[in-house]
Amino acid sequence: IIPVDFKTFPDHHVITHAEMTQLETQARNHPVDFLVTTQKDWVKIPPNATTLPLFVLAIGIQFSSVPPWLTERLESLVATSSSRSPKERQDG
């Protein structure tokens, strides 16, 4: 796979049909066989928003070893989150 172009959107941006149409038009000008997006952004794309095949990349992180400070911090965050009421979690 050789990327020929890319488009960025702000975090939490919901992609519209019009934006997907524009992306598809740009893609066909190169020409390309498919579009690629991340799993995180795929859920923000309307169903049937493109006639091109759309490949979805799952992106994750894996530590070869987890530093103790990170384990402690994550456990602290989980404990704090689980002790808050659903309303408090929703309000941030």
JOCORTA-V329803 format. One record per backbone hydrogen bond with DSSP energy under -0.5 kcal/mol. NH is the residue of the N-H (numbers start at 1). CO is the residue of the C=O. If there is no record, write none. Layout:
BEGIN
{{NH CO} {NH CO}}
END
This chain:
BEGIN
{{3 1} {13 10} {15 13} {15 44} {20 16} {21 17} {22 18} {23 19} {24 20} {25 21} {26 22} {27 23} {28 24} {29 25} {30 26} {30 27} {31 27} {32 27} {35 53} {37 55} {39 57} {42 38} {43 39} {44 41} {45 42} {46 15} {49 46} {53 33} {55 35} {55 53} {57 37} {57 55} {59 57} {67 65} {70 67} {71 67} {72 68} {73 69} {74 70} {75 71} {76 72} {77 73} {78 74} {79 75} {80 76} {81 77} {82 78} {83 79} {84 80} {84 81} {89 85} {90 86} {91 87} {92 88}}
END
